[in-house]
């Protein structure tokens, strides 16, 4: 079964509304999520729990108001989607963290099972340099 643009937009509405929980309901527990780059969030995560702990939880420690994400572009083909996102956020030290992302998302039975995520590595590195996690 192919996913639709409407289905993907519905899933990402959770992130746009600030509800990570609503988004992660659509992510498989054993998701394979690769965050590309050479920065504190980069790596291969082999479960939803590991991904959240390695990325969202770390960002939560340095972005006290969280990040407002919005979908800018979406391309869907068969069981894959390419989702371009933009985030607006302010770090603890006042640094603006307005990053852009491209997620290549793979679905099985309408659940996200694999993701390759690309983002501005230099900006992430600077964020954690200026706002170290204790």
Secondary structure per residue as TSV (DSSP state, phi and psi in degrees):
chain	resnum	aa	ss	phi	psi
A	1	X	-	360.0	132.8
A	2	X	-	-85.9	143.3
A	3	X	-	-80.4	160.3
A	4	X	-	-114.3	160.1
A	5	X	H	-58.2	-39.6
A	6	X	H	-62.0	-42.6
A	7	X	H	-63.4	-44.4
A	8	X	H	-64.8	-44.0
A	9	X	H	-60.7	-39.9
A	10	X	H	-61.8	-44.1
A	11	X	H	-60.7	-46.3
A	12	X	H	-75.0	-13.5
A	13	X	H	-59.3	-33.1
A	14	X	H	-57.8	-47.3
A	15	X	H	-65.5	-40.2
A	16	X	H	-64.8	-29.5
A	17	X	T	-91.4	4.5
A	18	X	T	82.2	14.4
A	19	X	-	-108.5	90.1
A	20	X	H	-60.4	-35.0
A	21	X	H	-60.8	-43.0
A	22	X	H	-63.3	-39.2
A	23	X	H	-66.8	-48.8
A	24	X	H	-70.7	-11.0
A	25	X	T	-61.7	-23.8
A	26	X	T	-99.5	9.4
A	27	X	E	-110.1	131.4
A	28	X	E	-63.6	144.0
A	29	X	E	-58.8	-33.5
A	30	X	E	-102.1	32.6
A	31	X	E	-56.3	145.0
A	32	X	E	-105.2	107.7
A	33	X	E	-121.9	117.6
A	34	X	E	-108.6	122.6
A	35	X	E	-101.5	113.7
A	36	X	-	-75.7	155.2
A	37	X	S	119.1	-173.5
A	38	X	S	-131.0	79.1
A	39	X	S	-154.1	173.6
A	40	X	T	-63.1	-16.3
A	41	X	T	-99.8	-11.4
A	42	X	-	-67.0	146.9
A	43	X	E	153.7	176.3
A	44	X	E	-104.2	117.6
A	45	X	E	-107.6	133.1
A	46	X	-	-110.3	14.3
A	47	X	S	-159.3	160.6
A	48	X	H	-61.6	-42.7
A	49	X	H	-62.4	-43.0
A	50	X	H	-65.6	-40.1
A	51	X	H	-64.0	-46.9
A	52	X	I	-61.5	-45.6
A	53	X	I	-64.1	-37.4
A	54	X	I	-83.4	-13.4
A	55	X	I	-130.8	-71.3
A	56	X	I	-58.9	-42.2
A	57	X	H	-65.7	-41.0
A	58	X	H	-64.7	-44.1
A	59	X	H	-62.8	-36.6
A	60	X	H	-61.1	-26.5
A	61	X	H	-77.6	-22.1
A	62	X	H	-114.8	-12.2
A	63	X	-	-116.8	84.3
A	64	X	T	-59.8	-27.5
A	65	X	T	-98.6	7.7
A	66	X	-	73.4	-169.4
A	67	X	-	-124.7	135.1
A	68	X	E	-90.2	111.5
A	69	X	E	-98.8	144.3
A	70	X	E	-140.6	141.9
A	71	X	E	-80.7	126.5
A	72	X	E	-101.4	-38.6
A	73	X	E	-144.0	151.6
A	74	X	E	-147.8	130.3
A	75	X	E	-127.9	127.9
A	76	X	E	-122.9	134.2
A	77	X	E	-145.7	120.1
A	78	X	T	56.0	-116.4
A	79	X	T	-106.6	25.4
A	80	X	E	-129.1	151.5
A	81	X	E	-140.2	144.4
A	82	X	E	-112.6	118.9
A	83	X	E	-120.0	119.9
A	84	X	E	-97.4	128.6
A	85	X	E	-124.2	156.8
A	86	X	E	-129.6	136.3
A	87	X	E	-117.9	146.9
A	88	X	E	-122.3	126.1
A	89	X	-	-160.1	161.1
A	90	X	B	-128.3	129.5
A	91	X	-	-78.6	170.9
A	92	X	T	-53.1	-39.0
A	93	X	T	-87.1	5.2
A	94	X	S	93.7	-6.5
A	95	X	-	-60.9	133.3
A	96	X	B	-76.5	132.5
A	97	X	-	-121.7	75.0
A	98	X	-	-103.2	91.8
A	99	X	-	-105.2	162.8
A	100	X	E	-122.3	144.8
A	101	X	E	-133.3	151.8
A	102	X	E	-132.0	117.0
A	103	X	E	-110.2	125.6
A	104	X	E	-98.0	113.8
A	105	X	E	-114.9	132.9
A	106	X	E	-115.0	135.6
A	107	X	E	-115.2	149.4
A	108	X	E	-134.7	125.8
A	109	X	T	48.5	45.6
A	110	X	T	67.8	9.5
A	111	X	E	-107.9	145.3
A	112	X	E	-76.1	122.9
A	113	X	E	-116.1	-17.6
A	114	X	E	-154.7	141.9
A	115	X	E	-142.7	140.6
A	116	X	E	-116.5	119.9
A	117	X	E	-114.1	130.9
A	118	X	E	-117.4	142.3
A	119	X	E	-157.5	178.6
A	120	X	-	-78.4	96.9
A	121	X	H	-60.7	-40.5
A	122	X	H	-63.5	-39.5
A	123	X	H	-66.1	-41.1
A	124	X	H	-64.2	-44.3
A	125	X	H	-59.6	-44.0
A	126	X	H	-64.2	-39.7
A	127	X	H	-55.8	-49.1
A	128	X	H	-78.2	-24.4
A	129	X	H	-66.9	-43.8
A	130	X	H	-81.9	-18.6
A	131	X	S	-133.7	69.8
A	132	X	-	-64.1	145.3
A	133	X	-	-82.8	129.8
A	134	X	-	-88.0	360.0
